[in-house]
């Protein structure tokens, strides 16, 4: 997948004020599998103080909201590890 999509994901997630943000593009490993209409597969690990006191569901929801219009056309699959800064 294009690095420009990875950069767009990174820019959108900056709104969550990450102290650490890792994005892995795993698209090549999933190309052509059933149900994939061309969108990318990404693994995200994000650490943010905004996640303190929030459940995993709320943390994931924050990330999905930032990327909502990219799913499912540009992002086909998303693996998320959302960590509160006080959990490190």
Beta strands, then each sheet from edge to edge (+ up, - down):
strand 1: 18-25
strand 2: 40-48
strand 3: 75-84
sheet 1: 1+ 2- 3-
end
